[in-house]
Amino acid sequence: MTYLTQVLPTAGGHKITARLYLPQAESQAVVIIASATGVAQRHYEDFARWLSCQGYTAVTFDYDGIGESVDRHVKRSQATMLSWARYDCPAVLDYVAQTFPQQRRIWLGHSVGGHLLGMMDSTDRIDRAITVAAGSGYWLHNSPPTKRVAWLIWYLLVPTVVPVAGYFPGDRLNIMCDLPKGVMMQWRKWCLHPRYVVGVEGEALAQRFASVDIPITALRFSDDEMMSRRSIETLHGFFTGAPKKMVTIEPADIGQKRIGHIGWHKNRYRALWERYILDELAA
């Protein structure tokens, strides 16, 4: 099965690129896969194809300034994380609502893809959400492997390199991928505040998080080198109006030695999908 590529207009005037994976039989629901920061949608292809084989329509997309949604050099992108929430996510929801008006819509957000739920103007068109390894980026609450280097990234690397280059040259630094300047500088501010995005952006955004009332299941990996339990609990604590539960997954639970923050969407983790995600999709 191949995917269909869709170029979607946004209210911000730019376009983003999405991929559509259709099941052979009647679709049970639409699963929108919202990527982690710096992880292009192509990396979720194994998982998206598997979803289609289980009878779900899967939609992946690249945020403005990443992957297939880069229409010129990334340094020219005006994107921020808030613009991803304001323009890119609603554009995907518009497309899904118009194309599959009778289908349930499930938001599956990896890392920042889970954060964006609380930053959108509305989640009324989403029926339920699954977050994966999504936690506050406040650096002192990161898991130890990341906390040991986070201070270097946020206090030295980003404020030195980004203003000079005009973007974050992640490909050259072997840290994520190239990212727009606005994304990286905004993220830096959030990661230096104990209350992360809510602490920086203020009460209006806190109320947006609180207004989300769809059921949220948070999947946490015990060996996540970036997100600690505390960081995940902090982020989901902002969703005060949503029914929530957290599921902690040990690598041994799925016959693996390691899961980590990135990679759960590759074929080798199919046992994780079958054991922990299928039931949540059907709930």
Backbone as CSV, one residue per row, in Angstrom:
resi,resn,N_x,N_y,N_z,CA_x,CA_y,CA_z,C_x,C_y,C_z
1,MET,0.834,-1.186,0.000,0.000,0.000,0.000,0.873,1.242,0.000
2,THR,0.528,2.205,-0.842,1.256,3.463,-0.863,0.409,4.543,-0.210
3,TYR,1.045,5.624,0.134,0.315,6.734,0.735,-0.034,7.767,-0.335
4,LEU,-1.001,8.608,-0.016,-1.384,9.728,-0.865,-0.829,11.006,-0.248
5,THR,-0.220,11.845,-1.052,0.325,13.107,-0.558,-0.699,14.217,-0.757
6,GLN,-0.909,15.005,0.288,-1.835,16.128,0.241,-1.102,17.398,0.663
7,VAL,-1.235,18.448,-0.126,-0.685,19.748,0.236,-1.837,20.594,0.762
8,LEU,-1.731,21.012,2.018,-2.847,21.665,2.692,-2.575,23.152,2.910
9,PRO,-3.499,24.012,2.526,-3.352,25.438,2.821,-3.631,25.702,4.301
10,THR,-3.037,26.730,4.850,-3.291,27.110,6.240,-3.783,28.552,6.292
11,ALA,-4.390,28.907,7.398,-4.867,30.280,7.587,-3.711,31.254,7.740
12,GLY,-2.506,30.728,7.955,-1.329,31.590,8.070,-0.735,31.967,6.722
13,GLY,-1.290,31.430,5.635,-0.815,31.771,4.305,0.226,30.828,3.745
14,HIS,0.763,29.925,4.541,1.722,28.936,4.063,1.003,27.599,3.844
15,LYS,1.708,26.645,3.294,1.154,25.321,3.054,1.985,24.280,3.784
16,ILE,1.335,23.208,4.157,2.041,22.082,4.770,1.701,20.813,3.987
17,THR,2.568,19.823,4.109,2.387,18.574,3.373,2.012,17.441,4.329
18,ALA,0.977,16.705,3.945,0.500,15.571,4.741,0.516,14.312,3.891
19,ARG,0.505,13.174,4.571,0.403,11.886,3.905,-0.813,11.147,4.449
20,LEU,-1.520,10.477,3.549,-2.733,9.766,3.905,-2.546,8.277,3.616
21,TYR,-2.750,7.448,4.663,-2.630,5.997,4.548,-4.021,5.402,4.745
22,LEU,-4.569,4.821,3.682,-5.942,4.330,3.714,-5.990,2.816,3.928
23,PRO,-6.930,2.353,4.738,-7.103,0.900,4.899,-7.799,0.309,3.685
24,GLN,-7.654,-0.992,3.489,-8.303,-1.642,2.350,-9.798,-1.809,2.586
25,ALA,-10.173,-2.029,3.835,-11.591,-2.179,4.169,-12.119,-0.845,4.723
26,GLU,-13.340,-0.883,5.204,-13.943,0.326,5.776,-13.143,0.816,6.979
27,SER,-12.902,2.103,7.037,-12.082,2.687,8.103,-12.844,2.726,9.420
28,GLN,-12.153,2.380,10.515,-12.759,2.421,11.840,-12.708,3.821,12.445
29,ALA,-11.665,4.569,12.100,-11.471,5.923,12.628,-10.279,6.527,11.903
30,VAL,-10.092,7.827,12.074,-8.922,8.504,11.526,-7.958,8.798,12.671
31,VAL,-6.714,8.368,12.506,-5.675,8.627,13.506,-4.715,9.666,12.928
32,ILE,-4.667,10.817,13.561,-3.767,11.892,13.140,-2.501,11.796,13.981
33,ILE,-1.382,11.556,13.320,-0.102,11.391,14.016,0.639,12.715,13.974
34,ALA,0.764,13.355,15.124,1.461,14.640,15.233,2.882,14.382,15.741
35,SER,3.849,14.750,14.942,5.246,14.372,15.167,5.888,15.077,16.357
36,ALA,7.007,14.524,16.783,7.875,15.181,17.760,8.651,16.308,17.074
37,THR,9.180,17.230,17.854,9.982,18.319,17.304,11.188,17.766,16.556
38,GLY,11.369,18.217,15.327,12.546,17.818,14.574,12.498,16.414,14.006
39,VAL,11.321,15.768,14.035,11.177,14.418,13.486,10.202,14.496,12.313
40,ALA,10.696,14.329,11.111,9.861,14.436,9.919,8.852,13.301,9.851
41,GLN,7.745,13.552,9.167,6.660,12.571,9.110,7.075,11.240,8.496
42,ARG,8.085,11.247,7.643,8.501,9.985,7.000,8.947,8.953,8.023
43,HIS,9.407,9.392,9.189,9.880,8.462,10.210,8.732,7.678,10.864
44,TYR,7.499,8.120,10.643,6.340,7.437,11.231,5.664,6.493,10.240
45,GLU,6.312,6.247,9.105,5.670,5.473,8.047,5.373,4.041,8.476
46,ASP,6.284,3.390,9.184,6.030,2.014,9.640,4.748,1.957,10.464
47,PHE,4.634,2.868,11.403,3.473,2.888,12.292,2.201,3.231,11.524
48,ALA,2.278,4.186,10.612,1.106,4.585,9.831,0.614,3.436,8.952
49,ARG,1.550,2.706,8.352,1.163,1.570,7.516,0.513,0.476,8.361
50,TRP,1.049,0.254,9.533,0.473,-0.741,10.427,-0.949,-0.353,10.811
51,LEU,-1.161,0.931,11.113,-2.508,1.397,11.457,-3.488,1.112,10.324
52,SER,-3.061,1.360,9.088,-3.954,1.120,7.953,-4.280,-0.369,7.826
53,CYS,-3.318,-1.209,8.168,-3.568,-2.659,8.125,-4.528,-3.106,9.217
54,GLN,-4.654,-2.304,10.275,-5.595,-2.615,11.357,-6.972,-2.017,11.105
55,GLY,-7.131,-1.360,9.955,-8.434,-0.808,9.614,-8.622,0.653,9.947
56,TYR,-7.534,1.356,10.218,-7.606,2.784,10.521,-7.041,3.608,9.374
57,THR,-7.609,4.781,9.166,-7.019,5.754,8.265,-5.971,6.528,9.068
58,ALA,-4.743,6.580,8.578,-3.668,7.279,9.280,-3.267,8.524,8.487
59,VAL,-3.081,9.622,9.192,-2.643,10.875,8.581,-1.389,11.347,9.307
60,THR,-0.322,11.553,8.553,0.881,12.166,9.105,1.062,13.517,8.420
61,PHE,1.844,14.400,9.028,2.096,15.693,8.402,3.377,16.297,8.960
62,ASP,3.960,17.179,8.174,5.140,17.923,8.614,4.730,19.330,8.995
63,TYR,5.183,19.777,10.159,4.947,21.162,10.558,5.690,22.109,9.611
64,ASP,5.215,23.332,9.542,5.874,24.366,8.749,7.356,24.452,9.126
65,GLY,8.230,24.375,8.111,9.666,24.488,8.346,10.373,23.169,8.563
66,ILE,9.636,22.051,8.450,10.220,20.728,8.674,9.858,19.800,7.507
67,GLY,10.780,18.912,7.152,10.504,17.855,6.183,9.952,18.357,4.871
68,GLU,8.833,17.778,4.455,8.221,18.133,3.185,7.471,19.463,3.220
69,SER,7.381,20.072,4.393,6.725,21.376,4.504,7.728,22.527,4.466
70,VAL,8.914,22.262,3.957,9.908,23.310,3.720,9.869,23.650,2.231
71,ASP,9.383,24.845,1.884,9.279,25.206,0.469,10.435,26.111,0.021
72,ARG,11.294,26.462,0.942,12.507,27.221,0.655,13.434,26.981,1.829
73,HIS,14.592,27.628,1.897,15.521,27.332,2.986,14.853,27.600,4.327
74,VAL,15.120,26.718,5.274,14.455,26.792,6.567,14.708,28.130,7.275
75,LYS,15.787,28.809,6.960,16.060,30.088,7.621,15.026,31.152,7.237
76,ARG,14.286,30.918,6.163,13.260,31.859,5.742,11.902,31.588,6.397
77,SER,11.800,30.470,7.087,10.536,30.115,7.731,10.253,31.040,8.912
78,GLN,9.009,31.461,9.014,8.565,32.305,10.125,7.874,31.484,11.219
79,ALA,8.016,30.190,11.145,7.281,29.307,12.052,7.741,29.429,13.500
80,THR,6.789,29.238,14.399,7.047,29.036,15.822,6.218,27.828,16.248
81,MET,6.432,27.359,17.455,5.603,26.250,17.926,4.143,26.692,18.074
82,LEU,3.936,27.936,18.482,2.564,28.425,18.600,1.891,28.538,17.239
83,SER,2.661,28.872,16.190,2.047,28.924,14.850,1.728,27.516,14.350
84,TRP,2.506,26.521,14.768,2.140,25.138,14.430,0.760,24.811,14.989
85,ALA,0.519,25.255,16.230,-0.771,24.989,16.870,-1.883,25.837,16.271
86,ARG,-1.564,27.074,15.924,-2.587,28.000,15.436,-2.980,27.739,13.988
87,TYR,-2.008,27.326,13.158,-2.264,27.186,11.729,-2.174,25.743,11.212
88,ASP,-1.086,25.055,11.555,-0.823,23.753,10.946,-1.792,22.678,11.431
89,CYS,-1.951,22.578,12.747,-2.854,21.547,13.281,-4.303,21.757,12.832
90,PRO,-4.834,22.982,12.882,-6.199,23.187,12.374,-6.340,22.861,10.886
91,ALA,-5.287,23.110,10.094,-5.356,22.782,8.665,-5.533,21.282,8.464
92,VAL,-4.835,20.490,9.272,-4.978,19.032,9.190,-6.378,18.616,9.639
93,LEU,-6.855,19.203,10.727,-8.194,18.875,11.213,-9.265,19.281,10.208
94,ASP,-9.076,20.432,9.542,-10.014,20.846,8.494,-10.085,19.789,7.394
95,TYR,-8.916,19.349,6.965,-8.852,18.356,5.889,-9.534,17.057,6.307
96,VAL,-9.244,16.592,7.506,-9.824,15.331,7.976,-11.337,15.454,8.137
97,ALA,-11.793,16.573,8.701,-13.232,16.759,8.914,-13.992,16.826,7.588
98,GLN,-13.384,17.452,6.580,-14.040,17.573,5.283,-14.004,16.266,4.496
99,THR,-12.897,15.517,4.644,-12.721,14.293,3.865,-13.405,13.091,4.502
100,PHE,-13.420,13.063,5.844,-14.005,11.929,6.573,-14.979,12.451,7.636
101,PRO,-16.052,13.082,7.203,-16.942,13.777,8.150,-17.623,12.869,9.168
102,GLN,-17.791,11.608,8.860,-18.506,10.693,9.764,-17.576,9.858,10.648
103,GLN,-16.278,10.068,10.520,-15.324,9.211,11.231,-14.908,9.812,12.583
104,ARG,-14.672,8.929,13.540,-14.047,9.379,14.791,-12.640,9.881,14.484
105,ARG,-12.174,10.870,15.245,-10.846,11.435,15.038,-10.031,11.289,16.317
106,ILE,-8.905,10.625,16.177,-8.023,10.367,17.313,-6.702,11.094,17.066
107,TRP,-6.311,11.917,18.013,-5.049,12.655,17.914,-3.982,11.852,18.650
108,LEU,-2.945,11.431,17.924,-1.857,10.703,18.547,-0.612,11.590,18.475
109,GLY,-0.284,12.218,19.591,0.778,13.212,19.610,2.040,12.710,20.274
110,HIS,3.116,12.681,19.514,4.425,12.284,20.039,5.162,13.529,20.513
111,SER,5.548,13.554,21.770,6.307,14.671,22.340,5.558,15.985,22.094
112,VAL,6.128,16.927,21.308,5.432,18.209,21.109,4.069,18.014,20.449
113,GLY,3.881,16.912,19.738,2.569,16.635,19.156,1.493,16.502,20.216
114,GLY,1.887,16.115,21.422,0.958,16.089,22.551,0.775,17.462,23.161
115,HIS,1.846,18.266,23.207,1.761,19.622,23.741,0.752,20.461,22.958
116,LEU,0.760,20.265,21.621,-0.032,21.124,20.739,-1.532,21.013,21.006
117,LEU,-1.961,19.919,21.622,-3.369,19.789,22.004,-3.819,20.965,22.863
118,GLY,-2.947,21.394,23.755,-3.299,22.475,24.672,-3.068,23.859,24.113
119,MET,-2.498,23.948,22.934,-2.197,25.244,22.332,-3.130,25.598,21.190
120,MET,-3.891,24.606,20.676,-4.846,24.879,19.601,-5.988,25.743,20.133
121,ASP,-6.627,26.481,19.225,-7.787,27.271,19.637,-8.915,26.386,20.126
122,SER,-9.023,25.179,19.548,-10.100,24.274,19.930,-9.726,22.835,19.610
123,THR,-10.192,21.935,20.453,-10.034,20.502,20.171,-11.404,19.847,19.983
124,ASP,-12.407,20.658,19.637,-13.776,20.155,19.516,-13.924,19.081,18.448
125,ARG,-13.031,19.094,17.454,-13.161,18.119,16.358,-12.336,16.859,16.608
126,ILE,-11.802,16.718,17.819,-11.036,15.531,18.201,-11.837,14.760,19.235
127,ASP,-11.951,13.457,19.059,-12.749,12.640,19.977,-11.961,12.141,21.177
128,ARG,-10.706,11.812,20.959,-9.855,11.391,22.063,-8.410,11.574,21.653
129,ALA,-7.504,11.516,22.634,-6.087,11.740,22.338,-5.236,10.702,23.042
130,ILE,-4.151,10.346,22.375,-3.105,9.508,22.965,-1.817,10.307,22.840
131,THR,-1.153,10.551,23.951,0.147,11.215,23.892,1.232,10.174,24.150
132,VAL,2.339,10.341,23.470,3.446,9.395,23.600,4.707,10.185,23.960
133,ALA,5.280,9.886,25.111,6.523,10.545,25.548,6.388,12.055,25.493
134,ALA,5.252,12.570,25.956,4.982,14.005,25.925,5.061,14.580,27.332
135,GLY,6.048,15.425,27.549,6.217,16.021,28.876,6.742,17.435,28.783
136,SER,6.662,18.140,29.880,7.213,19.488,29.960,8.696,19.453,29.614
137,GLY,9.146,20.451,28.859,10.555,20.492,28.475,11.445,21.202,29.475
138,TYR,10.892,21.618,30.631,11.722,22.331,31.619,12.959,21.508,31.925
139,TRP,14.113,22.096,31.683,15.338,21.305,31.626,15.702,20.642,32.945
140,LEU,15.374,21.255,34.080,15.718,20.641,35.360,14.826,19.446,35.691
141,HIS,13.744,19.274,34.929,12.874,18.114,35.127,13.108,17.039,34.065
142,ASN,14.036,17.284,33.143,14.367,16.262,32.149,14.949,15.027,32.816
143,SER,14.890,13.898,32.125,15.567,12.696,32.606,17.076,12.970,32.667
144,PRO,17.801,12.279,33.548,19.230,12.577,33.747,20.084,12.634,32.478
145,PRO,19.944,11.722,31.507,20.822,11.819,30.330,20.691,13.144,29.588
146,THR,19.462,13.661,29.504,19.254,14.940,28.812,19.600,16.112,29.713
147,LYS,19.272,15.997,30.990,19.541,17.109,31.918,21.029,17.441,31.986
148,ARG,21.870,16.428,31.786,23.316,16.662,31.852,23.823,17.556,30.725
149,VAL,23.087,17.580,29.578,23.539,18.393,28.441,22.584,19.534,28.115
150,ALA,21.391,19.544,28.712,20.389,20.552,28.368,20.872,21.964,28.659
151,TRP,21.583,22.134,29.766,22.060,23.478,30.098,22.985,24.005,29.014
152,LEU,23.795,23.110,28.429,24.715,23.500,27.368,23.940,23.918,26.113
153,ILE,22.888,23.163,25.811,22.079,23.466,24.626,21.370,24.805,24.780
154,TRP,20.702,25.010,25.923,19.846,26.183,26.080,20.603,27.446,26.475
155,TYR,21.680,27.302,27.217,22.407,28.493,27.671,23.571,28.879,26.775
156,LEU,24.087,27.928,25.980,25.252,28.229,25.156,25.009,27.987,23.672
157,LEU,24.650,26.764,23.308,24.570,26.407,21.892,23.513,27.216,21.138
158,VAL,22.264,27.165,21.604,21.176,27.824,20.876,21.351,29.338,20.800
159,PRO,21.610,30.038,21.921,21.747,31.504,21.814,22.978,31.952,21.050
160,THR,23.945,31.056,20.857,25.142,31.411,20.092,24.976,31.103,18.615
161,VAL,24.478,29.919,18.296,24.432,29.444,16.918,23.230,29.990,16.141
162,VAL,22.058,29.999,16.746,20.843,30.346,16.010,20.839,31.785,15.490
163,PRO,21.203,32.786,16.295,21.214,34.147,15.756,22.202,34.328,14.607
164,VAL,23.313,33.609,14.643,24.322,33.736,13.584,23.874,33.021,12.314
165,ALA,23.379,31.780,12.453,22.982,30.986,11.286,21.629,31.416,10.727
166,GLY,20.785,31.969,11.592,19.438,32.335,11.171,18.450,31.197,11.293
167,TYR,18.909,30.057,11.770,18.076,28.880,12.011,18.897,27.934,12.878
168,PHE,18.279,26.819,13.293,19.034,25.836,14.066,19.534,24.757,13.117
169,PRO,20.854,24.677,12.894,21.406,23.714,11.929,21.537,22.319,12.518
170,GLY,20.395,21.726,12.841,20.398,20.427,13.499,21.041,19.321,12.696
171,ASP,20.902,19.362,11.370,21.508,18.319,10.533,23.020,18.315,10.689
172,ARG,23.627,19.489,10.666,25.081,19.576,10.791,25.555,19.243,12.196
173,LEU,24.736,19.580,13.188,25.111,19.330,14.576,24.744,17.920,15.028
174,ASN,23.992,17.198,14.175,23.507,15.853,14.512,22.623,15.888,15.756
175,ILE,21.824,16.964,15.864,20.847,17.109,16.943,19.506,17.411,16.285
176,MET,18.608,16.452,16.266,17.327,16.588,15.560,17.603,16.912,14.094
177,CYS,16.774,17.817,13.506,16.986,18.244,12.128,17.068,19.765,12.117
178,ASP,17.251,20.352,10.950,17.229,21.805,10.857,15.861,22.315,11.309
179,LEU,15.875,23.377,12.115,14.628,23.925,12.646,14.595,25.436,12.469
180,PRO,13.409,26.011,12.235,13.300,27.461,12.105,13.762,28.180,13.367
181,LYS,14.289,29.364,13.173,14.777,30.174,14.293,13.684,30.402,15.334
182,GLY,12.479,30.770,14.865,11.398,31.067,15.794,11.001,29.887,16.649
183,VAL,11.040,28.690,16.063,10.723,27.475,16.812,11.739,27.267,17.924
184,MET,12.998,27.353,17.574,14.042,27.039,18.545,14.143,28.075,19.657
185,MET,13.997,29.338,19.326,14.117,30.381,20.347,12.907,30.373,21.274
186,GLN,11.728,30.080,20.735,10.545,29.980,21.579,10.646,28.781,22.506
187,TRP,11.081,27.662,21.943,11.244,26.445,22.737,12.243,26.668,23.863
188,ARG,13.319,27.391,23.566,14.325,27.693,24.586,13.690,28.426,25.772
189,LYS,12.875,29.428,25.485,12.230,30.182,26.564,11.396,29.262,27.439
190,TRP,10.634,28.402,26.781,9.768,27.495,27.544,10.579,26.552,28.411
191,CYS,11.661,26.009,27.852,12.449,24.994,28.560,13.244,25.574,29.727
192,LEU,13.343,26.876,29.803,14.044,27.507,30.913,13.096,27.939,32.029
193,HIS,11.799,27.699,31.847,10.806,28.105,32.852,10.229,26.869,33.550
194,PRO,10.134,26.884,34.875,9.625,25.716,35.603,8.221,25.281,35.181
195,ARG,7.396,26.241,34.723,6.040,25.884,34.268,5.945,25.843,32.746
196,TYR,7.099,25.746,32.118,7.194,25.505,30.679,6.345,26.523,29.909
197,VAL,5.589,26.079,28.921,4.875,26.994,28.029,3.862,27.851,28.771
198,VAL,3.184,27.279,29.768,2.179,28.022,30.523,2.832,29.143,31.320
199,GLY,4.026,28.883,31.842,4.728,29.899,32.619,5.182,31.076,31.779
200,VAL,5.502,30.820,30.523,5.994,31.878,29.637,4.847,32.608,28.944
201,GLU,3.885,31.870,28.433,2.835,32.472,27.597,1.661,33.012,28.395
202,GLY,1.550,32.639,29.665,0.579,33.282,30.528,-0.781,32.623,30.644
203,GLU,-1.696,33.351,31.290,-2.985,32.811,31.690,-3.851,32.385,30.507
204,ALA,-3.784,33.123,29.410,-4.625,32.774,28.258,-4.317,31.361,27.761
205,LEU,-3.034,31.013,27.721,-2.677,29.673,27.266,-3.012,28.631,28.330
206,ALA,-2.856,29.004,29.587,-3.247,28.089,30.661,-4.725,27.728,30.533
207,GLN,-5.544,28.705,30.163,-6.975,28.450,29.994,-7.249,27.575,28.782
208,ARG,-6.422,27.694,27.746,-6.591,26.822,26.585,-6.355,25.366,26.972
209,PHE,-5.268,25.125,27.709,-4.999,23.767,28.179,-6.174,23.269,29.027
210,ALA,-6.651,24.129,29.918,-7.723,23.735,30.830,-9.031,23.460,30.096
211,SER,-9.222,24.070,28.923,-10.478,23.906,28.185,-10.572,22.575,27.446
212,VAL,-9.452,21.870,27.307,-9.466,20.571,26.626,-10.212,19.567,27.509
213,ASP,-11.247,18.953,26.957,-12.048,18.032,27.778,-12.182,16.638,27.185
214,ILE,-11.367,16.321,26.169,-11.406,14.981,25.584,-10.565,14.023,26.430
215,PRO,-10.876,12.733,26.410,-10.059,11.768,27.161,-8.632,11.723,26.608
216,ILE,-7.662,11.695,27.510,-6.249,11.644,27.124,-5.589,10.461,27.814
217,THR,-4.946,9.616,27.032,-4.105,8.546,27.573,-2.658,8.907,27.288
218,ALA,-1.853,8.973,28.338,-0.437,9.312,28.193,0.399,8.042,28.301
219,LEU,1.129,7.734,27.241,2.052,6.596,27.259,3.432,7.108,27.625
220,ARG,4.020,6.511,28.651,5.350,6.912,29.133,6.284,5.717,29.061
221,PHE,7.515,5.956,28.613,8.518,4.902,28.563,9.470,5.065,29.740
222,SER,9.677,3.986,30.474,10.477,4.075,31.697,11.928,4.474,31.437
223,ASP,12.417,4.200,30.220,13.807,4.520,29.898,13.934,5.744,28.987
224,ASP,12.877,6.563,28.933,12.908,7.770,28.114,14.053,8.661,28.598
225,GLU,15.010,8.920,27.715,16.191,9.691,28.102,15.933,11.197,28.161
226,MET,14.745,11.614,27.705,14.402,13.040,27.739,13.322,13.352,28.771
227,MET,12.210,12.615,28.721,11.062,12.945,29.554,10.993,12.064,30.799
228,SER,11.126,12.677,31.950,10.973,11.959,33.213,9.486,11.842,33.555
229,ARG,9.174,11.017,34.536,7.782,10.927,34.998,7.297,12.303,35.445
230,ARG,8.155,13.030,36.155,7.745,14.348,36.650,7.394,15.293,35.505
231,SER,8.194,15.284,34.431,7.926,16.189,33.313,6.616,15.824,32.612
232,ILE,6.333,14.527,32.501,5.095,14.092,31.855,3.889,14.435,32.735
233,GLU,4.023,14.227,34.027,2.937,14.589,34.940,2.695,16.091,34.940
234,THR,3.763,16.881,34.847,3.616,18.338,34.821,2.831,18.787,33.604
235,LEU,3.233,18.299,32.420,2.525,18.705,31.203,1.059,18.316,31.264
236,HIS,0.769,17.085,31.635,-0.620,16.637,31.637,-1.415,17.272,32.776
237,GLY,-0.721,17.796,33.765,-1.402,18.542,34.813,-2.020,19.831,34.314
238,PHE,-1.530,20.358,33.197,-2.122,21.564,32.608,-3.505,21.277,32.024
239,PHE,-3.772,20.009,31.655,-5.072,19.628,31.088,-6.059,19.361,32.228
240,THR,-6.425,20.386,32.942,-7.226,20.198,34.157,-8.656,19.766,33.857
241,GLY,-9.146,19.991,32.649,-10.522,19.640,32.329,-10.688,18.319,31.617
242,ALA,-9.596,17.608,31.409,-9.655,16.361,30.630,-9.539,15.133,31.529
243,PRO,-10.330,14.085,31.281,-10.090,12.806,31.958,-8.786,12.215,31.433
244,LYS,-7.902,11.820,32.356,-6.552,11.403,31.954,-6.145,10.115,32.660
245,LYS,-5.269,9.391,31.981,-4.599,8.274,32.633,-3.201,8.153,32.039
246,MET,-2.272,7.642,32.833,-0.913,7.422,32.361,-0.605,5.938,32.389
247,VAL,0.041,5.470,31.334,0.475,4.076,31.253,1.993,4.091,31.100
248,THR,2.686,3.443,32.044,4.142,3.354,31.981,4.541,2.027,31.357
249,ILE,5.411,2.089,30.369,5.829,0.895,29.631,7.311,0.655,29.835
250,GLU,7.640,-0.534,30.300,9.035,-0.949,30.452,9.475,-1.643,29.167
251,PRO,10.721,-1.467,28.751,11.187,-2.171,27.544,10.943,-3.678,27.605
252,ALA,11.146,-4.267,28.783,10.962,-5.717,28.922,9.515,-6.140,28.690
253,ASP,8.564,-5.210,28.889,7.153,-5.521,28.676,6.863,-5.908,27.230
254,ILE,7.698,-5.424,26.317,7.472,-5.713,24.893,8.654,-6.475,24.288
255,GLY,9.454,-7.084,25.165,10.555,-7.905,24.691,11.709,-7.119,24.103
256,GLN,11.908,-5.885,24.569,12.991,-5.042,24.070,13.942,-4.665,25.212
257,LYS,15.159,-4.306,24.850,16.114,-3.817,25.837,16.014,-2.309,26.013
258,ARG,15.484,-1.643,24.978,15.401,-0.195,25.021,14.244,0.305,24.172
259,ILE,13.611,1.383,24.637,12.625,2.100,23.826,13.114,3.538,23.621
260,GLY,13.301,4.281,24.714,13.798,5.646,24.609,12.734,6.622,24.144
261,HIS,13.167,7.833,23.787,12.230,8.897,23.425,11.809,8.811,21.958
262,ILE,12.744,8.450,21.095,12.495,8.380,19.653,12.672,6.943,19.179
263,GLY,11.775,6.493,18.309,11.962,5.185,17.700,10.820,4.215,17.910
264,TRP,9.925,4.507,18.875,8.811,3.595,19.167,7.925,3.359,17.942
265,HIS,8.014,4.238,16.939,7.173,4.165,15.747,7.790,3.315,14.642
266,LYS,8.886,2.612,14.939,9.510,1.716,13.961,8.992,0.284,14.134
267,ASN,9.096,-0.500,13.074,8.503,-1.840,13.049,8.928,-2.739,14.204
268,ARG,10.146,-2.569,14.691,10.609,-3.460,15.754,9.793,-3.314,17.045
269,TYR,9.000,-2.243,17.137,8.187,-2.025,18.338,6.719,-2.386,18.117
270,ARG,6.472,-3.253,17.161,5.097,-3.632,16.869,4.386,-4.208,18.085
271,ALA,5.106,-4.904,18.949,4.482,-5.462,20.157,3.914,-4.352,21.036
272,LEU,4.571,-3.213,21.051,4.076,-2.059,21.817,2.755,-1.578,21.227
273,TRP,2.705,-1.483,19.911,1.483,-1.011,19.260,0.324,-1.956,19.551
274,GLU,0.602,-3.261,19.439,-0.457,-4.256,19.612,-0.942,-4.323,21.060
275,ARG,-0.019,-4.180,21.987,-0.382,-4.355,23.391,-0.950,-3.087,24.025
276,TYR,-0.445,-1.918,23.626,-0.804,-0.695,24.345,-1.594,0.325,23.526
277,ILE,-1.544,0.250,22.211,-2.204,1.293,21.416,-3.528,0.835,20.827
278,LEU,-3.626,-0.410,20.409,-4.857,-0.884,19.765,-6.092,-0.680,20.650
279,ASP,-5.994,-1.050,21.911,-7.143,-0.913,22.804,-7.538,0.558,22.997
280,GLU,-6.522,1.435,23.043,-6.812,2.852,23.223,-7.516,3.433,21.991
281,LEU,-7.151,2.956,20.830,-7.790,3.435,19.611,-9.263,3.031,19.560
282,ALA,-9.552,1.868,20.083,-10.920,1.343,20.031,-11.789,1.863,21.167
283,ALA,-11.192,2.473,22.181,-11.957,2.928,23.359,-12.970,4.014,23.017
